Amino acid sequence: MKSVERLYRGFTFKGKKKLQRKKINILPPIVAPPTFKLFRTINQHIFTPTLASKIITYSNKPILVISYLPTTTAHYLIDELNPMATIYDCVLNFENFPGIPKDIVATEDALIRRADLLIVDSGFLMRKHQDKGVAMKQIPSAVDFERFYQVSEGYRASSGALRATYFGGIDHYRIDWGIIEQLLAAGVTVELIGPAPDGIPIEHESLIYKGTVPHDELPHALRDCDVLILPYKITEFTKGTYPAKLFECFATGKPIISTPLPDLISYRHLIGIAETPSLFTEKVLVAGREDDENRRNRRIELARENSWEVRCHSYLEAVEQVLLETSLNQLVQAGSRSRLID
């Protein structure tokens, strides 16, 4: 999802069927879920050929495919487009994602084999796929630095009830609700911001659910919190999670407490890492007192070093390298064929 949000942010609707900005055309795909055999058949023979035809009409240049989903639908579309190069941008540990198609491991491995570059956001996914025989690059998510940095200006811990805030997707397979319950029992006001498709399973007078807040308004919504929390369950699925919000949290300068996601362990000198709900609560209660100016400034500096400007430059370099290598390979192959004909 974060890749889709990254792509759509900053675009405006021009009619019902197409988003435009300058010379970029975004075509919302009409496809069926890649689950039942009937749906896949319809995708293969109707929906993806139609989508591919539309894409081709907008392009008079060689096509580069960047796929975020390793499903059969992605394979059908790549087959139709016959792109110059294919990049698989992997941001989830898909095989453990709830409700994923049963053959996701096979379709993901097949996509990796046909990809010219595999991009991952977490070290966990880097290690998982390192033996797949494809060029790899780790590119985590980033931050609209100036937007979130404004939260740090004039920040002071509140003198009233401690407020701990989580923002992002809220669901049963990601959030450790035992942590939320212990925080509330300890007198902490807990604020949740984000979509909750399954609802909030806890009712408490000190639990505040704000729902989904537009991204450009999110920094304002974070101004009154004392501690930012990342209360993730540690499961085979979440082990592959590199929170897209991490550098947004860093840019605010506020203290951060997290469960031990593998990719966050290396930041334990800047954020509190808690292995149990009780320890998580203890760290939240003392976060403001134990944090210091040096840690705060280092978090902000790390966020600055991971702005979208910096990240987009890294991504563009990776794409250009793939295109260069693909072009060179095609020239070599064309030369070999020419020699064979001669």
N, C-alpha and C positions, 0 to 999 in steps of 0.2 A: 504493500500500500504506500509506503513512504516514497517509492520511486514514482508512483503515479502522482502523488501530491506534489513532488518536486517538479514534475513535468508540467502540471496544470497551473501551478501558482504563477500569477502574473498574466494569465491569458483571460480574455474576455469573450463572452458569447457574441457571435455574429449570426443570428438566426438559430434555428433549433438543431440543425444537423452538423454544424461545423464551428470550431473555434479557430480564431485567426489572430496572429500577431505578426506584423510585418509580412514576411514571405513564408511563414510557417503555417501549414495546414494540419489540423488535427482532426482525424476522422474517427469518431466514436464507433467502435466495431459492433456489429450485430452478430453475435455468435451464441450458440447454446453451451451450457455447462459441459465440460469434457468428462462426463460421468458415464451415463448409459450409452450402450452401443448405438442406439438410434440417434441420440444427440450427436455423437461423433461422426456418424455417417452423414447427417445433415450438414455439419460443419465442413467435412471434407469435400462434399460435392456441391454445396450451395453457398454457404456463408463465407468461407475463406476464399473461394475463387472470386466472389463478388467484391470482397474487401480488397483482395490483391489487385483486381482490375482498377478499382478506384485509386489505390496508392500509385499504381503505374501511370495513370492518367495525369497525376500531379507531378510526375518526375520525368525529366528528360536526361537524367544522369544515372550512373550506376547506383544501385540501392545497397545501403548498409542496414542490416537488421540488428536491433538491440532488443533482446527478449528478456522479460522479467519473470515469465512463467514457463516452467518446463513441462508443459502439457502437450497432449496430442495436437491441440489447436495450433500451438506454436510451430510444431513440425509441419502441419498442413500448409500454414502460411509461408513458411520458409521454402517449402517445395514449390509453391505457386510463384513466389517472387524471384527465386534463383538469384539471391543477392551476391554482390561482389564479396562481402564478408559478413560474418555473423558473430555477434557478441552476446554472451549469456551473462546478465547482471544478476547474481544470486544474492538475495538479502534475507532468506529464510532457510531454516533446516526443514525443508519441505516434507521429508519422509515421516516426520513426527507431527506435522500440522494436522489439527483435528479436521475430519471430514474430507481429507485430500483423496483423490482417486487412488485405488489400490495399486495401480501400476506406476505410481509416480517415480519410484526409484529407477525403473527401467527407462521411462521417458526422459528423466533428468540425465541419466548417464548417456543416453543417445544424443541429447542436446549438447552435452559437454563434448562428446566425440566429434560432433560436426561444427563446433564453435571454433573460431579463430582466436578468441580470447575469452577467458572466464574471469569476470570481476566479482569479488566478494566484499562484503562490508566488515565481516568479523574474522578474527584470527581462528576461531573455532571452525568456520567454514573453509578457511584456507587450509587448515590441517586435514579436514575431512576429505577434501578433493585434491590434495597435493599429488596423489599418485595416479591421476586420471590421464596424464599424458597431454595436457593442454597448457598453453601459456596462461599464467595467472597474475592477477594484480589485486591487491587489497585497497579499496577506496571506501572508507566509512562515510557516513552522512556528515553534514556540516551545519553551519549556523548562519542566519542572517545577522551578522555580528552587531552592527550598529543598532538594530531594532531591539535585541535582547540586552545589549550592554546598558541601555538607558535605565533598566531596572536596577542596576547596581549603584547608580548615582544617588547619593544621599541615603543609602540603605542603613537602617538601624534595626536591631532586633527589637521586637515589640516588648512592652512591659506588662502586657495583659496575658491572656491565655495563649499558650504556644500553638501556632498554626503550622501544620505540616501539609504540603500540597503535592499531589501527583497530577500530571497532565499526560494525556495520551489515550490509547485504546484501553477500554475497561471491559474485561471479560473473565470468565471462569477459568480459562486455561493459562492466563497470564498473571493475574493478580493473586497474591497470597492474602486472602481475607483474614486469616488468623493474625497477621501483622496489624491490619486495620483495627481489628477488635481490641488488641492489646493496647494500641495507641489511644483509642477512645477510653478504655478502662483506666488509663493512666492520666486522664484529664486533658489530653491533647485534642485540639480541634483539627479534624481531618477534612481537607478540601479535595474533591475529585473533579477534574476537568477533562472532558472528552466524551466520545460516543460510548454508550453502554447498551449494546443491542440485547443483552440478556437481563438488563435491569441491575439494580444495586441490591445485593442480598442482605444488607444490614440496614436497620433503622436505628438511629441514635440522634439525640438532640444536638450533639456536637459534630455530626457528620453533615457536611455541606456538599451537595452535588450540583455543579453549575452547568452540566451538560456540555455540548460542543460549543467552543468559542472560536470565532474566525481567527486564523493564524496571525493576522496583522494586529489583532486586539489582545492576543495572548500575553505579551509582556505587561500590559496594563493589569491584566487579571492576576499576575504573579506578584505585584508590588507589595501586597500586605502579608505574604507568607513569610514565615521565619526559617523554615527548613523545606527543601525539596526532597521528596522521597521517591525511590524506585523499588517498590515492594514486590518484585517479581518472584513467582514460584521458580524453583530450580528444577527443571524437568529436561528430558531429552530434547524437547522442542525449544525451550527458552535458552538452553545452553548455546544455541546458535544465534542468539539475539545480541546485536550491538545497538543499544537504544538510539534511535534517530534523534532523540531529544538531548543526548548527553552534552554536546557542546552548546546547546541552547541553555541548559542548566548552568554550565560553566560560565557562560557570558553574563549571567545575572549576578555572579559573585556570591550568591547565597550558599550556605552549607548544604551538603548533599549526603543522604544516607541511602545505601543500596544493599540489596542481597548480593551474594557472591556470584554474579554472572561471570563466566570465564574471562570475557574481554574487559571486565571492569576491575579485576584483581590488580592489574598493573597500575591502577590509579589510586590505590589505597593510601598513598601519601597525600592525596588531595581530597578524598571523600571517605566517609565512614562506611566500612563493609561489615555487615552483621550476618552471622550464619543462622541465628535463631530469632523468632519473633520477640522473645524477651530481651535479647541483646540489641535488637533493632530499636525497641522502645527506649532502652537505656541510652543509646547513642543519639536518638532524636532529642531526648530531654536535655542532654548536655552539649548538643551540637553548637549552639550559639556561643557558649562559654569557651569551648575547646578550640573553636576555629580561630585562626589568627590572620593578620593582614598579609603575611607572606603567602599562605595557602590560598587566600582569596585572590590575590594578585596573580598568582601562578595559574589558577583556573581561568581567570579572565584572559591571560596571555595565550593559554592553550586554545581558548575559543577563537581568539583573533587569528591564530595560526591555522585554524580550521574553518575559516569563513567560506561562503559559497564561491567567492571570487577565486580563492586559492584552490578549492576543490574542483571547480569547473575547469581550471587550467590543467590540473592533473588528469581529469577525465578526457579532456581534449587531446592531450599528449598521447594518452593510451589509444584513443581512436585513430589518431593520425599514424601512430606506429603500426597498428593493424592494417590500415589501408596501404601504407607504404610496403609492408612485407607482402601483402596479398598481390599488389601490383608487380612487385619484383618476381614473385613466384609465377605469375601469369606470363610474364615476359620470358622467363626461363623455359616454361613449358611450351610456349609458342615457338621459341628457338629450337627446342628439341624436336618438335613436330616438323618444323621446316627442314631440319637436317635429315630427318627420316624420309621426307618426300623427295628431297634432292638425291 
